[in-house]
Amino acid sequence: SGMACEYLDENIRSSFLDSIDTFLFDCDGVIWHGDIPVEGASRTIRALRALGKRVLFVTNNSTKSRLQYLKKFDRMGIEASLVGSESERWRIGRLGWNFS
């Protein structure tokens, strides 16, 4: 019932990853399904960070506070922090996202 992943060969993957500095991941359905982590999500995030990539998480699900989401990331073994600096919130807010 899910979509299959298509793996990129090494040259295409390297070129693709080199062209991106920041990755945005939606939480629901990408990082987790309810309280179940998506297989490989935490490993992928660690690999991107090991390559020096910036990883941000977004959601349009307002059922939890930012602190509750932070605790959920922790339970799933994914390092996450709140967007803390005023300038980061301003830059991201210009894209139409609200972190309050």
N, CA, C and O atoms as a DFTB+ gen file, in Angstrom:
400 C
 N C O
     1  1       0.813      -1.198       0.000
     2  2       0.000       0.000       0.000
     3  2       0.852       1.255       0.000
     4  3       0.322       2.357      -0.140
     5  1       2.190       1.110       0.157
     6  2       3.074       2.269       0.150
     7  2       3.787       2.396      -1.175
     8  3       3.736       1.499      -2.016
     9  1       4.444       3.505      -1.347
    10  2       5.226       3.729      -2.554
    11  2       6.607       3.138      -2.362
    12  3       7.142       3.147      -1.253
    13  1       7.180       2.632      -3.422
    14  2       8.520       2.059      -3.358
    15  2       9.562       3.154      -3.538
    16  3       9.343       4.115      -4.275
    17  1      10.682       3.004      -2.870
    18  2      11.798       3.933      -3.029
    19  2      12.580       3.564      -4.272
    20  3      12.715       2.387      -4.608
    21  1      13.088       4.564      -4.943
    22  2      13.992       4.330      -6.050
    23  2      15.370       4.779      -5.595
    24  3      15.566       5.947      -5.259
    25  1      16.316       3.868      -5.583
    26  2      17.659       4.185      -5.128
    27  2      18.458       4.785      -6.274
    28  3      18.397       4.312      -7.408
    29  1      19.201       5.826      -5.960
    30  2      20.029       6.500      -6.952
    31  2      21.413       5.880      -6.968
    32  3      21.925       5.451      -5.934
    33  1      22.026       5.834      -8.167
    34  2      23.395       5.333      -8.196
    35  2      24.307       6.360      -7.526
    36  3      23.914       7.512      -7.338
    37  1      25.498       5.954      -7.174
    38  2      26.406       6.759      -6.359
    39  2      26.690       8.131      -6.959
    40  3      26.701       9.122      -6.228
    41  1      26.921       8.216      -8.262
    42  2      27.246       9.503      -8.894
    43  2      26.081      10.478      -8.823
    44  3      26.262      11.650      -8.492
    45  1      24.894       9.995      -9.133
    46  2      23.713      10.858      -9.087
    47  2      23.425      11.262      -7.644
    48  3      23.102      12.421      -7.383
    49  1      23.535      10.333      -6.711
    50  2      23.275      10.623      -5.298
    51  2      24.241      11.685      -4.779
    52  3      23.820      12.628      -4.108
    53  1      25.511      11.546      -5.077
    54  2      26.506      12.523      -4.622
    55  2      26.230      13.901      -5.205
    56  3      26.288      14.903      -4.492
    57  1      25.938      13.955      -6.470
    58  2      25.643      15.227      -7.128
    59  2      24.388      15.869      -6.527
    60  3      24.360      17.073      -6.272
    61  1      23.373      15.070      -6.308
    62  2      22.131      15.559      -5.709
    63  2      22.383      16.107      -4.314
    64  3      21.969      17.223      -4.002
    65  1      23.053      15.339      -3.480
    66  2      23.306      15.770      -2.102
    67  2      24.213      16.997      -2.046
    68  3      24.032      17.856      -1.182
    69  1      25.174      17.092      -2.941
    70  2      26.059      18.252      -2.978
    71  2      25.303      19.537      -3.322
    72  3      25.745      20.630      -2.967
    73  1      24.177      19.411      -4.005
    74  2      23.438      20.593      -4.458
    75  2      22.465      21.129      -3.402
    76  3      21.818      22.151      -3.627
    77  1      22.356      20.457      -2.264
    78  2      21.379      20.854      -1.236
    79  2      22.083      21.040       0.102
    80  3      22.852      20.183       0.537
    81  1      21.809      22.173       0.749
    82  2      22.388      22.450       2.056
    83  2      21.423      22.134       3.196
    84  3      21.845      21.699       4.267
    85  1      20.127      22.353       2.966
    86  2      19.121      22.211       4.015
    87  2      18.001      21.304       3.534
    88  3      17.497      21.451       2.420
    89  1      17.622      20.372       4.385
    90  2      16.520      19.460       4.103
    91  2      15.375      19.749       5.058
    92  3      15.586      19.866       6.265
    93  1      14.164      19.864       4.527
    94  2      12.957      20.019       5.333
    95  2      12.174      18.723       5.254
    96  3      11.899      18.218       4.166
    97  1      11.818      18.189       6.408
    98  2      11.032      16.965       6.453
    99  2       9.709      17.220       7.152
   100  3       9.680      17.763       8.256
   101  1       8.626      16.833       6.520
   102  2       7.341      16.809       7.198
   103  2       7.397      15.660       8.196
   104  3       8.030      14.638       7.930
   105  1       6.753      15.815       9.320
   106  2       6.830      14.782      10.356
   107  2       5.867      13.627      10.098
   108  3       6.287      12.473      10.010
   109  1       4.580      13.935       9.978
   110  2       3.563      12.886       9.846
   111  2       3.651      12.197       8.492
   112  3       3.470      12.825       7.449
   113  1       3.926      10.917       8.524
   114  2       4.005      10.123       7.308
   115  2       5.390      10.060       6.691
   116  3       5.632       9.245       5.801
   117  1       6.307      10.911       7.151
   118  2       7.672      10.907       6.637
   119  2       8.642      10.462       7.728
   120  3       9.501       9.611       7.496
   121  1       8.498      11.041       8.911
   122  2       9.336      10.678      10.051
   123  2       8.643       9.620      10.907
   124  3       9.292       8.723      11.445
   125  1       7.336       9.730      11.026
   126  2       6.562       8.754      11.811
   127  2       5.145       8.629      11.289
   128  3       4.640       9.494      10.573
   129  1       4.525       7.534      11.666
   130  2       3.091       7.290      11.468
   131  2       2.513       7.148      12.863
   132  3       2.683       6.105      13.495
   133  1       1.834       8.174      13.355
   134  2       1.347       8.127      14.728
   135  2       2.518       8.071      15.685
   136  3       3.326       8.997      15.743
   137  1       2.612       6.981      16.438
   138  2       3.731       6.809      17.376
   139  2       4.745       5.784      16.887
   140  3       5.571       5.302      17.662
   141  1       4.682       5.454      15.612
   142  2       5.595       4.463      15.034
   143  2       6.554       5.167      14.074
   144  3       6.117       5.785      13.103
   145  1       7.869       5.075      14.343
   146  2       8.829       5.721      13.439
   147  2       8.852       5.043      12.068
   148  3       8.707       3.825      11.964
   149  1       9.032       5.837      11.039
   150  2       9.188       5.304       9.687
   151  2      10.567       4.658       9.600
   152  3      11.575       5.259       9.972
   153  1      10.591       3.438       9.106
   154  2      11.858       2.705       9.010
   155  2      12.877       3.486       8.192
   156  3      12.593       3.922       7.076
   157  1      14.056       3.655       8.755
   158  2      15.148       4.321       8.065
   159  2      15.180       5.836       8.230
   160  3      16.146       6.476       7.816
   161  1      14.146       6.420       8.826
   162  2      14.105       7.883       8.950
   163  2      15.249       8.400       9.816
   164  3      15.965       9.315       9.408
   165  1      15.431       7.828      11.002
   166  2      16.492       8.329      11.884
   167  2      17.876       8.086      11.275
   168  3      18.769       8.921      11.418
   169  1      18.055       6.960      10.605
   170  2      19.338       6.653       9.957
   171  2      19.623       7.666       8.836
   172  3      20.759       8.115       8.681
   173  1      18.612       8.020       8.070
   174  2      18.769       8.984       6.985
   175  2      19.120      10.366       7.528
   176  3      19.980      11.055       6.980
   177  1      18.449      10.766       8.608
   178  2      18.719      12.067       9.216
   179  2      20.146      12.118       9.747
   180  3      20.843      13.114       9.555
   181  1      20.583      11.059      10.410
   182  2      21.967      11.016      10.912
   183  2      22.962      11.092       9.752
   184  3      23.976      11.782       9.852
   185  1      22.679      10.390       8.660
   186  2      23.581      10.394       7.501
   187  2      23.664      11.788       6.881
   188  3      24.749      12.236       6.512
   189  1      22.540      12.468       6.765
   190  2      22.551      13.823       6.211
   191  2      23.341      14.769       7.102
   192  3      24.122      15.585       6.613
   193  1      23.141      14.659       8.396
   194  2      23.889      15.511       9.325
   195  2      25.382      15.205       9.278
   196  3      26.203      16.114       9.396
   197  1      25.738      13.941       9.106
   198  2      27.147      13.564       8.999
   199  2      27.784      14.190       7.761
   200  3      28.995      14.405       7.726
   201  1      26.976      14.480       6.752
   202  2      27.457      15.147       5.542
   203  2      27.452      16.666       5.694
   204  3      27.763      17.389       4.748
   205  1      27.100      17.145       6.882
   206  2      27.081      18.577       7.133
   207  2      25.807      19.270       6.697
   208  3      25.774      20.497       6.595
   209  1      24.769      18.513       6.440
   210  2      23.504      19.087       5.994
   211  2      22.696      19.579       7.192
   212  3      22.768      19.013       8.284
   213  1      21.940      20.624       6.970
   214  2      21.021      21.135       7.980
   215  2      19.688      20.428       7.781
   216  3      19.200      20.318       6.657
   217  1      19.104      19.953       8.870
   218  2      17.836      19.222       8.807
   219  2      16.810      19.957       9.661
   220  3      17.030      20.200      10.847
   221  1      15.684      20.308       9.039
   222  2      14.578      20.950       9.736
   223  2      13.339      20.081       9.616
   224  3      13.155      19.363       8.633
   225  1      12.496      20.161      10.631
   226  2      11.251      19.401      10.636
   227  2      10.079      20.361      10.666
   228  3      10.100      21.356      11.391
   229  1       9.059      20.065       9.881
   230  2       7.859      20.884       9.839
   231  2       6.639      19.995       9.969
   232  3       6.675      18.809       9.639
   233  1       5.558      20.588      10.456
   234  2       4.297      19.860      10.530
   235  2       3.158      20.863      10.509
   236  3       3.306      21.997      10.965
   237  1       2.036      20.442       9.982
   238  2       0.836      21.266      10.070
   239  2      -0.134      20.665      11.088
   240  3      -1.296      21.064      11.163
   241  1       0.349      19.717      11.855
   242  2      -0.444      19.061      12.894
   243  2      -0.294      19.861      14.189
   244  3       0.796      19.927      14.757
   245  1      -1.366      20.457      14.645
   246  2      -1.295      21.325      15.827
   247  2      -1.816      20.645      17.094
   248  3      -2.191      21.325      18.049
   249  1      -1.844      19.311      17.110
   250  2      -2.379      18.602      18.272
   251  2      -1.397      18.543      19.432
   252  3      -1.779      18.191      20.548
   253  1      -0.137      18.883      19.185
   254  2       0.889      18.840      20.234
   255  2       1.626      20.173      20.272
   256  3       1.677      20.900      19.280
   257  1       2.195      20.478      21.434
   258  2       3.030      21.668      21.555
   259  2       4.412      21.369      20.965
   260  3       4.741      20.217      20.681
   261  1       5.197      22.405      20.788
   262  2       6.559      22.216      20.290
   263  2       7.357      21.333      21.237
   264  3       8.137      20.491      20.791
   265  1       7.168      21.517      22.546
   266  2       7.880      20.702      23.528
   267  2       7.445      19.235      23.444
   268  3       8.281      18.341      23.576
   269  1       6.157      18.976      23.227
   270  2       5.681      17.595      23.074
   271  2       6.288      16.946      21.839
   272  3       6.640      15.766      21.865
   273  1       6.411      17.710      20.757
   274  2       7.064      17.160      19.565
   275  2       8.540      16.885      19.823
   276  3       9.074      15.877      19.359
   277  1       9.192      17.759      20.548
   278  2      10.598      17.545      20.880
   279  2      10.772      16.243      21.654
   280  3      11.705      15.483      21.395
   281  1       9.879      15.987      22.599
   282  2       9.922      14.741      23.366
   283  2       9.651      13.531      22.474
   284  3      10.232      12.465      22.673
   285  1       8.773      13.699      21.496
   286  2       8.473      12.593      20.564
   287  2       9.707      12.256      19.723
   288  3      10.024      11.084      19.521
   289  1      10.394      13.281      19.238
   290  2      11.642      13.035      18.504
   291  2      12.618      12.257      19.376
   292  3      13.244      11.302      18.916
   293  1      12.747      12.660      20.622
   294  2      13.659      11.996      21.549
   295  2      13.280      10.530      21.736
   296  3      14.151       9.661      21.716
   297  1      11.999      10.248      21.915
   298  2      11.550       8.854      22.070
   299  2      11.882       8.015      20.847
   300  3      12.088       6.807      20.960
   301  1      11.934       8.642      19.684
   302  2      12.205       7.922      18.445
   303  2      13.680       7.907      18.095
   304  3      14.070       7.415      17.036
   305  1      14.509       8.452      18.994
   306  2      15.942       8.425      18.766
   307  2      16.426       9.406      17.724
   308  3      17.471       9.195      17.108
   309  1      15.674      10.487      17.516
   310  2      16.053      11.497      16.527
   311  2      16.413      12.778      17.264
   312  3      15.604      13.329      18.010
   313  1      17.631      13.240      17.046
   314  2      18.068      14.480      17.673
   315  2      17.341      15.650      17.022
   316  3      17.352      15.802      15.800
   317  1      16.717      16.464      17.842
   318  2      15.993      17.633      17.339
   319  2      16.061      18.732      18.384
   320  3      16.242      18.464      19.571
   321  1      15.917      19.949      17.943
   322  2      15.865      21.079      18.854
   323  2      14.864      22.080      18.291
   324  3      14.516      22.043      17.111
   325  1      14.417      22.963      19.156
   326  2      13.494      24.002      18.724
   327  2      14.270      25.077      17.985
   328  3      15.416      25.375      18.323
   329  1      13.635      25.659      16.973
   330  2      14.249      26.782      16.284
   331  2      14.277      27.920      17.278
   332  3      13.238      28.462      17.655
   333  1      15.486      28.277      17.702
   334  2      15.596      29.172      18.826
   335  2      15.892      30.619      18.507
   336  3      15.387      31.502      19.200
   337  1      16.679      30.903      17.499
   338  2      17.078      32.283      17.294
   339  2      15.969      33.059      16.595
   340  3      15.243      32.529      15.754
   341  1      15.865      34.301      16.962
   342  2      14.844      35.173      16.368
   343  2      15.049      35.294      14.862
   344  3      14.079      35.317      14.105
   345  1      16.313      35.373      14.418
   346  2      16.569      35.515      12.983
   347  2      16.167      34.259      12.216
   348  3      15.668      34.361      11.095
   349  1      16.374      33.074      12.797
   350  2      15.941      31.847      12.117
   351  2      14.428      31.804      12.007
   352  3      13.895      31.460      10.952
   353  1      13.732      32.146      13.073
   354  2      12.264      32.150      13.021
   355  2      11.774      33.154      11.981
   356  3      10.798      32.893      11.278
   357  1      12.449      34.305      11.882
   358  2      12.047      35.310      10.909
   359  2      12.244      34.791       9.482
   360  3      11.354      34.922       8.641
   361  1      13.427      34.195       9.213
   362  2      13.699      33.679       7.862
   363  2      12.711      32.582       7.488
   364  3      12.179      32.574       6.378
   365  1      12.466      31.660       8.409
   366  2      11.539      30.567       8.123
   367  2      10.119      31.104       8.029
   368  3       9.331      30.647       7.202
   369  1       9.794      32.076       8.878
   370  2       8.465      32.684       8.845
   371  2       8.164      33.360       7.523
   372  3       7.007      33.416       7.105
   373  1       9.182      33.870       6.864
   374  2       8.968      34.486       5.542
   375  2       8.504      33.471       4.520
   376  3       7.936      33.839       3.492
   377  1       8.739      32.185       4.793
   378  2       8.252      31.137       3.909
   379  2       6.794      30.777       4.221
   380  3       6.187      29.955       3.533
   381  1       6.242      31.405       5.270
   382  2       4.848      31.178       5.602
   383  2       4.645      30.199       6.756
   384  3       3.513      29.797       7.023
   385  1       5.712      29.811       7.441
   386  2       5.581      28.864       8.544
   387  2       5.612      29.611       9.862
   388  3       6.333      30.597      10.010
   389  1       4.843      29.148      10.800
   390  2       4.760      29.781      12.114
   391  2       5.244      28.802      13.168
   392  3       4.743      27.680      13.243
   393  1       6.208      29.205      13.984
   394  2       6.780      28.328      14.999
   395  2       6.375      28.718      16.404
   396  3       7.010      28.284      17.364
   397  1       5.348      29.516      16.553
   398  2       4.946      29.906      17.909
   399  2       4.022      28.898      18.537
   400  3       3.593      29.079      19.677
